[in-house]
Amino acid sequence: MQYHINTGLIYAELKKDCECPLCSIEKIVDEQFINEYLNDAVCDDDARKEVNAYGFCAEHYEKMFKRPNKLSLALQIFTRLKTVRTNAGIPKDAKSALKTSESIIASEKTCIICKTLDYAMTRYYMGIADLFTKDPAFSDLLLNGKGFCLHHYAKLLEYAKYAGDKQKQYVAVLAQTEEKALDRMTAELKWFCDKHDYRNRTKPLGTSQDIIPRMYKKLYGKDLT
């Protein structure tokens, strides 16, 4: 499928005060795809074929269930279930039981929304590298931010080649930005620990107050709930 990135979204999220703007972008894009598969995709033959082939992971099933459109979810799951049952078959002996087991386990690992989201996010990794080459101010935008979660930082490095003849400078800016962010958070985490020393009991906790959930975001790319 084709997916065109929203460069305006990249600029908007990079300017926000958050530990990973790409996590924010991924959440927004994920919501768009959830809406799509609960609305237009239900009546689209090609989309339904993909749903039948890949299904939904448990996380996306739960997200879709929380939406009011239960009928759309039921229709999507109904056809997917028929595919799973057909592929699994009815085992007649230990050998066919093993194949049935492998088929069921394989079906648990596929998700059309995850697949579509991965493709879309790849476009954003490539797009950010491309913007670095085209916008002279983009470097400062990165450096003035708080970096990225480790997963998205790794993905940006993976697609750094799309910065073309500026890829070396691009990698350097990414590394400098992330190192500065990790140095800041290391200091905040240390102060959170040191604050529990009785000698520091009257001193303000400051930005270290929410360092543990922010550290979770930085390490795992998810919000601590």
Secondary structure, DSSP 4 states (H G I P E B T S, - for coil): ------HHHHHHHHTSSSS-HHHHHHHHHHHHHHHHHTTGGGG-HHHHHHHHHH---HHHHHHHHTSS-HHHHHHHHHHHHHHHHHHH----SHHHHHHHHHHHHHHTT--HHHHHHHHHHHHHHHHHHHHHHH-TTHHHHHHTS----HHHHHHHHHTGGGGGGGHHHHHHHHHHHHHHHHHHHHHHHHHHHHTTSGGGTTS--GGGGGHHHHHHHHHHSS---
